[in-house]
C-alpha cells in the first residue's frame, strides 16, 4: 500500500476551473505546467506509507446496520453493526502503474488489519427470546486493487475510485474475544461473515477516496500559499484534466496573477509538451504570461522602493569607478544625514529568451538630506538587464547583466544646468553600484519568502533554471519533506 499512496498525491493536482478543455485547446490558456515523472512517484511512495497507515488506523466509519430474517432452527436471528473502527494495519507488497490515457492501476497484497466495533443481535423463538450487544473484532488479510479514473468535477481534478476490489484471504469474526463461541455465537459468526465483507469493502474504498480528497485540498492550499505574498496571489486552477503517460503525469494551470482582486489575462501561451523531457523527477514550466504580471503587481504594490542611508550608503559609494565623482555629489554625501531613495517609476516589463530573462524598467533615484523634503539630486534611469537564476545550498542566486542603461531627467538643487560629467558618472554608478545593490536585496528577500513557505525543508537536488523563448523551465530531483506528511496527518486526524 505504500506504493498506492502515489495515487493520493497524483490526485492532488490542484483545483480546476469549472470548464475543462481538452489539452491541445487548453495550452494557449496555460501559464504554468507541472510534470511529475515516475521516479518522483517512487520517492513519494517511500515517504507516505505512514500517512496511509495512520489514516486508516484512526478512521471512524459511519454506523452500519444490517437486519435479516434468517431462520435458525425454530427462530429468527437479527443483527446490526455500529462504531466500526480499524486497528493494527500492516502493509505488505504493493505495486502501481501509470496507464497511458486511462488512469492509475494500484495493486496491494497482504494488507492485515483488525476491525473493531459493536454488534447487536437478537434471537427469537417460541422457546427462547434473546437480545444482546457485544463488542466484536474482525481479523482480516486482504488484497486490494484500485483503478481510479481522473476527471474534471466541481472545480478540481476529481477521482472516481468505484473500480475498487477486495479479495479476502482471511476474515474471522470474534465476539468479545471468544475464540470458541457457543452455538449461537458460532452460528452468528457464520451468518454475518459475508455481511462483514461487504461492509469492510465498502468502507475501505470510501476511505481511500476520502483521504485522496483531503490530500488534494491540503496540497492545493499549500501551493496557493507558497506563491502568494500579501495582496498578490496566483490562480493555479488547471485548464484541462491531467494527462497520464506511462512515465509521467502532467497538469496544466492557468497561472493568472491576482492583485487587489483584479486578475490578469492569458490566452497566447506558447506551451507544448515537447518542451519538457522525462529525465528529471519534477518539472515546472512557467510562462512570461505569468512572470510579467507578477512584476507589474509588485510595482503597483510598492515592492520596488528602497531607502539607503548611514553606513550602507557610505559603503555603497566606496565602489571604485573609472569616472571621477563630481565634487558637488561628494559634498552632498558628506552632509548630515544623506539618504538615497530608489523606486520603480513605470511598470517593469519582462521577456525571456535563451539568453536569460530580460527586465526593462525605469527607476527614479533621489538624494535627500535629513529633514529636507526637496531632493538635492533626482534622476531617472531607463535600464534593461538580463537575469539568470539558479538555486544552490538552499539559496536563490541571481546573475544580472546590464544590456542597456540611459540616464534621463537629471535635476540638481540650485543648479540650472547638469554637467555631462555627472551624467557619465551616474550611468556608470547605475551599472556597477545600482544593479548589484538591487540584486543583493532581491536574493535574500526572495529566498526568505520561499523559505517562509517551507521550501528549505525540501531536499532539492541539482535544480536547473533553463530560460527559453517566452518561458522558463525549472527541472530538479527532490526528496519529499517529512513536515508535509506531519501537517497532512494532523489535518486528517482532526
C-alpha positions in Angstrom: 0.0 0.0 0.0 3.0 2.3 0.3 3.0 2.5 -3.4 -0.7 3.2 -3.5 0.0 6.5 -1.8 1.2 7.8 -5.1 -2.4 7.7 -6.2 -3.3 10.1 -3.5 -0.5 12.5 -4.4 -1.4 12.2 -8.1 -5.0 13.1 -7.4 -3.9 16.3 -5.6 -3.2 18.0 -8.9 -4.7 21.3 -7.8 -8.1 22.8 -8.2 -9.5 23.1 -11.7 -11.8 25.6 -13.4 -15.5 24.7 -13.8 -14.9 24.3 -17.6 -12.2 21.9 -18.6 -10.8 21.9 -22.1 -9.1 19.1 -24.0 -5.3 19.5 -23.6 -4.4 20.9 -27.0 -7.2 23.6 -26.7 -6.1 24.4 -23.1 -2.4 25.0 -24.0 -2.9 28.6 -25.1 -4.5 29.4 -21.7 -1.8 27.7 -19.7 0.6 29.8 -17.7 2.3 27.1 -15.7 2.7 23.3 -16.1 3.8 20.7 -13.7 5.2 17.3 -14.9 5.8 14.6 -12.2 7.7 11.7 -13.6 7.7 8.0 -12.5 10.9 8.3 -10.4 9.3 11.1 -8.4 6.3 9.0 -7.7 8.6 6.3 -6.3 10.1 8.8 -3.9 6.6 9.9 -2.8 5.6 6.3 -2.2 8.5 5.6 0.0 7.8 8.5 2.3 4.0 8.4 2.6 3.3 4.9 3.9 2.9 6.2 7.5 0.2 8.7 6.3 -1.9 5.9 4.9 -1.4 3.6 7.9 -2.2 6.3 10.5 -5.2 7.5 8.5 -6.8 4.0 8.3 -5.8 3.2 11.9 -7.7 6.2 13.2 -10.6 6.0 10.8 -14.1 6.3 12.2 -16.6 4.6 9.9 -20.3 5.5 9.9 -22.7 3.3 11.8 -23.8 0.4 9.7 -27.0 -1.5 10.5 -27.8 -4.8 8.8 -31.1 -6.6 9.7 -32.1 -10.0 8.5 -34.8 -12.6 8.9 -32.5 -15.6 8.9 -34.2 -18.6 10.2 -32.2 -20.7 12.6 -33.9 -23.8 13.9 -37.3 -22.7 15.2 -36.4 -19.0 15.5 -35.2 -15.9 13.7 -31.8 -14.1 14.0 -31.4 -10.3 13.5 -28.1 -8.4 13.7 -26.5 -5.0 13.2 -23.1 -3.2 13.4 -22.0 0.2 14.6 -18.9 2.1 15.9 -16.7 0.3 13.3 -13.0 1.2 13.6 -9.8 -0.2 12.1 -6.7 -1.0 14.1 -3.2 -2.6 13.7 -3.0 -2.0 10.0 0.1 -3.5 8.4 1.1 -3.3 4.7 2.5 -6.0 2.5 3.8 -5.9 -1.1 2.2 -3.4 -3.5 2.7 -2.1 -7.0 1.3 0.7 -9.1 1.5 1.7 -12.8 0.6 4.6 -14.9 -1.8 3.5 -17.6 -1.4 5.8 -20.6 -4.5 7.8 -21.4 -6.5 5.7 -18.9 -5.6 6.2 -15.2 -3.6 4.6 -12.5 -3.5 0.9 -11.5 -2.8 0.1 -7.9 -2.4 -3.5 -6.6 -1.8 -4.1 -2.9 -1.3 -7.5 -1.4 -1.2 -8.9 2.1 -2.9 -6.0 4.0 -3.6 -7.1 7.5 -6.0 -5.2 9.8 -8.2 -5.7 12.8 -11.7 -4.1 12.6 -13.4 -3.4 15.9 -16.9 -2.4 16.7 -20.2 -3.4 18.3 -22.8 -5.9 17.1 -26.4 -6.0 18.2 -28.2 -9.3 17.7 -31.4 -10.8 18.7 -32.8 -14.3 18.5 -36.5 -15.2 19.0 -38.4 -18.4 19.0 -41.4 -19.9 20.9 -38.8 -21.4 23.4 -36.3 -18.5 23.6 -36.1 -14.7 23.3 -32.7 -13.2 23.4 -31.3 -9.7 22.7 -27.6 -8.8 23.3 -25.0 -6.2 22.4 -21.4 -7.4 22.1 -18.1 -5.9 21.1 -16.5 -7.7 18.2 -13.3 -7.9 16.3 -12.7 -8.9 12.7 -9.2 -10.3 11.9 -8.6 -9.8 8.2 -6.0 -10.3 5.5 -6.9 -8.6 2.2 -5.6 -7.9 -1.3 -6.7 -4.6 -2.7 -7.0 -3.4 -6.3 -8.0 0.2 -7.2 -8.2 1.6 -10.7 -9.0 5.3 -10.2 -10.1 7.4 -13.1 -9.3 11.2 -13.1 -11.9 13.6 -14.4 -12.9 17.3 -14.1 -15.6 17.9 -11.5 -16.8 20.6 -9.1 -13.8 22.9 -9.7 -11.0 20.4 -9.4 -9.4 17.3 -10.6 -11.6 14.5 -9.1 -11.1 10.8 -8.8 -13.6 8.1 -9.4 -12.5 5.1 -7.2 -15.6 3.0 -7.7 -13.4 0.5 -9.6 -12.2 -0.9 -6.2 -11.9 -4.6 -5.4 -11.0 -6.5 -2.2 -10.0 -10.2 -2.1 -10.2 -11.7 1.4 -7.7 -14.4 2.3 -8.7 -14.3 5.9 -11.8 -13.0 7.7 -12.5 -14.2 11.2 -15.2 -12.7 13.4 -14.5 -12.8 17.2 -17.3 -11.8 19.7 -15.9 -10.3 22.9 -12.7 -12.1 22.3 -14.2 -15.5 22.3 -12.0 -18.0 20.4 -14.5 -20.8 21.0 -18.0 -19.3 20.9 -21.2 -21.1 21.9 -23.6 -22.5 19.4 -25.5 -19.2 18.9 -22.3 -17.1 18.6 -20.8 -19.7 16.2 -23.9 -19.6 14.0 -24.0 -15.8 14.2 -20.3 -15.8 13.1 -21.1 -17.9 10.0 -24.1 -15.9 9.0 -22.6 -12.4 9.3 -19.2 -13.2 7.8 -20.5 -12.3 4.3 -22.1 -9.1 5.5 -18.8 -8.1 7.2 -17.0 -8.5 3.9 -19.5 -6.2 2.2 -19.1 -3.5 4.9 -15.3 -3.7 5.0 -15.1 -3.4 1.2 -17.4 -0.5 1.0 -15.8 1.5 3.8 -12.2 0.9 2.8 -13.0 2.1 -0.7 -14.8 5.1 0.6 -11.9 5.9 2.9 -9.4 5.8 0.1 -11.5 8.3 -1.8 -11.9 10.5 1.3 -8.2 10.6 2.0 -7.5 11.5 -1.6 -9.8 14.4 -1.4 -8.4 15.6 1.9 -4.9 15.5 0.5 -6.0 17.3 -2.7 -7.4 20.1 -0.6 -4.2 20.2 1.5 -1.8 20.4 -1.4 -4.0 23.0 -3.2 -3.8 25.2 -0.1 -0.1 24.7 0.3 0.6 25.5 -3.4 -1.6 28.7 -3.3 0.1 29.8 -0.1 3.5 29.2 -1.5 3.1 31.5 -4.5 1.2 34.3 -2.6 2.5 37.3 -0.9 0.2 39.7 0.8 -2.3 41.1 -1.8 -0.5 39.3 -4.6 -1.7 35.8 -5.5 -1.8 33.4 -8.4 -4.8 31.5 -9.7 -3.3 28.0 -10.3 -6.5 26.2 -11.2 -6.0 24.0 -14.1 -7.2 24.4 -17.7 -7.5 20.7 -18.5 -7.7 17.3 -16.9 -4.2 16.0 -16.2 -2.5 13.9 -18.8 -1.3 10.4 -17.8 1.5 8.8 -19.7 3.4 5.7 -18.9 6.2 7.7 -17.3 4.7 10.9 -16.0 1.6 12.8 -15.1 1.3 16.4 -16.3 -1.1 19.1 -15.2 -1.9 22.4 -16.9 -2.5 25.5 -14.8 -3.9 29.0 -15.5 -1.2 30.9 -13.7 -3.2 34.1 -13.6 -1.9 36.9 -11.3 -4.4 38.3 -8.8 -3.7 41.8 -7.4 -6.2 43.7 -5.3 -8.9 41.3 -6.6 -8.0 42.1 -10.3 -7.0 39.1 -12.3 -4.6 39.2 -15.3 -5.4 37.6 -18.6 -3.6 34.9 -20.6 -4.6 33.5 -24.0 -1.4 33.4 -26.0 0.7 30.8 -24.2 3.5 29.1 -26.2 3.3 25.8 -24.3 3.9 22.5 -26.0 4.6 19.2 -24.2 7.7 18.7 -26.3 9.3 21.5 -24.4 9.7 19.2 -21.4 11.7 15.9 -21.1 11.4 12.9 -18.8 15.0 12.8 -17.4 14.4 14.6 -14.1 11.9 13.9 -11.3 9.9 17.1 -11.4 9.4 19.9 -14.0 7.8 23.3 -13.7 7.1 25.2 -16.9 6.5 28.9 -16.3 5.3 31.4 -18.9 6.2 35.0 -19.3 2.4 35.5 -19.2 2.7 34.6 -15.5 6.0 36.2 -14.7 5.4 39.6 -16.3 2.1 40.3 -14.4 3.9 39.4 -11.2 6.4 42.2 -11.9 3.5 44.6 -12.5 1.7 43.6 -9.3 4.9 44.0 -7.3 5.4 47.5 -8.8 1.8 48.6 -8.1 2.1 47.1 -4.6 5.1 49.3 -3.7 7.6 46.4 -3.5 10.2 48.2 -5.6 11.0 51.1 -3.2 14.2 51.2 -1.1 15.8 53.7 1.2 19.6 53.6 1.7 21.3 55.6 4.4 24.0 55.6 7.1 27.0 53.2 6.7 25.2 51.3 4.0 25.1 54.4 1.8 28.7 55.2 2.7 29.9 51.7 1.8 28.0 51.8 -1.5 29.8 54.9 -2.7 33.2 53.2 -1.8 32.8 51.2 -5.0 35.6 52.1 -7.4 34.5 53.6 -10.7 36.5 54.7 -13.7 34.6 58.0 -13.7 35.6 60.7 -11.1 32.9 61.5 -8.6 31.6 65.1 -9.1 32.6 67.4 -6.2 29.0 68.5 -5.7 27.9 64.9 -5.2 30.8 64.3 -2.8 29.7 67.4 -0.8 26.2 66.2 -0.5 27.2 62.7 0.6 29.4 64.2 3.3 26.5 66.4 4.6 24.4 65.5 7.6 22.0 62.5 7.2 22.1 61.8 3.4 19.6 59.2 2.2 19.2 57.7 -1.3 15.7 56.7 -2.3 15.2 54.4 -5.3 11.9 53.3 -6.7 10.3 52.0 -9.9 8.7 54.8 -11.9 7.0 52.7 -14.5 5.7 49.1 -14.7 8.7 46.8 -15.4 8.4 44.6 -18.5 9.7 41.1 -18.6 10.7 38.9 -21.6 12.5 35.6 -21.6 14.9 34.3 -24.3 17.5 31.6 -24.3 20.0 34.2 -23.1 18.0 34.8 -19.9 15.1 36.8 -18.5 15.2 40.4 -19.8 13.7 43.0 -17.5 13.2 46.6 -18.6 12.3 49.3 -16.1 12.5 53.0 -15.4 13.8 53.7 -11.9 13.8 57.1 -10.2 16.5 58.0 -7.7 16.5 60.8 -5.1 19.3 62.0 -2.9 17.9 63.7 0.2 19.3 65.3 3.3 17.9 64.8 6.8 14.8 66.9 7.5 14.5 68.1 3.9 11.7 67.2 1.5 13.2 68.6 -1.7 15.9 66.2 -3.1 19.4 67.6 -3.8 19.6 65.2 -6.8 16.9 63.4 -8.8 17.4 61.4 -11.9 15.6 58.6 -13.8 17.4 55.7 -15.5 15.9 53.5 -18.2 17.5 50.1 -17.6 17.4 46.7 -19.3 19.1 43.9 -17.5 19.3 40.2 -18.4 18.9 38.0 -15.3 19.8 34.3 -14.9 18.6 32.5 -11.8 19.9 29.4 -10.0 19.4 27.7 -6.7 22.1 26.2 -4.6 22.6 25.5 -0.9 19.0 26.5 -0.3 19.6 30.0 -1.6 18.4 31.8 -4.7 21.2 33.2 -6.8 20.7 35.9 -9.4 23.2 37.0 -12.0 22.2 40.3 -13.6 24.0 41.8 -16.7 23.2 45.3 -17.9 22.1 45.3 -21.5 21.2 49.0 -21.8 21.4 52.0 -19.4 20.3 55.6 -20.2 20.2 58.5 -17.7 17.2 60.8 -18.1 15.6 63.7 -16.3 18.6 64.7 -14.2 17.9 67.7 -11.9 20.0 69.1 -9.0 19.2 71.6 -6.3 20.3 75.1 -7.0 21.8 74.3 -10.5 20.4 75.4 -13.8 22.5 73.0 -15.9 23.6 69.5 -15.3 27.2 68.8 -16.2 27.9 66.0 -18.6 30.4 64.6 -16.1 27.5 63.9 -13.7 25.6 62.0 -16.3 28.6 59.9 -17.2 29.2 59.2 -13.5 25.6 58.3 -12.8 25.5 55.9 -15.8 28.5 54.0 -14.5 27.2 54.1 -10.9 23.9 52.6 -12.0 25.7 49.7 -13.8 28.4 49.0 -11.1 26.6 50.1 -7.9 22.9 50.2 -8.5 22.2 46.9 -10.3 24.4 44.8 -7.9 22.7 46.6 -5.0 19.3 45.7 -6.2 20.4 42.1 -6.7 21.8 42.0 -3.2 18.3 42.9 -1.9 16.4 40.5 -4.1 18.4 37.4 -3.5 17.9 37.1 0.3 14.4 38.6 0.3 13.1 36.1 -2.4 14.9 33.3 -0.6 13.3 34.3 2.7 9.9 34.4 1.0 10.3 30.9 -0.3 11.6 29.6 3.0 8.6 31.1 4.8 6.5 28.5 2.9 8.9 25.7 3.8 11.0 25.3 0.6 14.1 24.9 2.7 12.7 21.7 4.2 12.7 20.0 0.8 15.8 18.1 -0.3 16.2 19.8 -3.7 18.8 18.0 -5.8 20.7 19.7 -8.7 18.0 22.2 -9.7 18.3 23.9 -13.1 16.6 27.0 -14.3 16.5 27.0 -18.1 15.3 30.2 -19.9 13.7 29.7 -23.3 11.8 31.9 -25.7 8.8 33.1 -23.8 9.0 30.7 -20.8 11.3 29.2 -18.1 11.7 25.6 -17.3 12.7 24.6 -13.7 13.8 20.9 -13.5 15.1 19.1 -10.4 15.2 15.9 -8.4 14.0 16.0 -4.8 13.4 14.3 -1.5 10.0 14.5 0.0 9.9 16.5 3.3 8.7 14.9 6.4 7.0 18.1 7.7 4.3 18.0 4.9 3.4 14.4 6.0 3.1 15.6 9.6 0.8 18.5 8.6 -1.3 16.3 6.4 -1.6 13.7 9.2 -2.8 16.4 11.7 -5.4 17.6 9.2 -6.6 14.1 8.5 -6.9 13.0 12.1 -8.6 16.3 13.2 
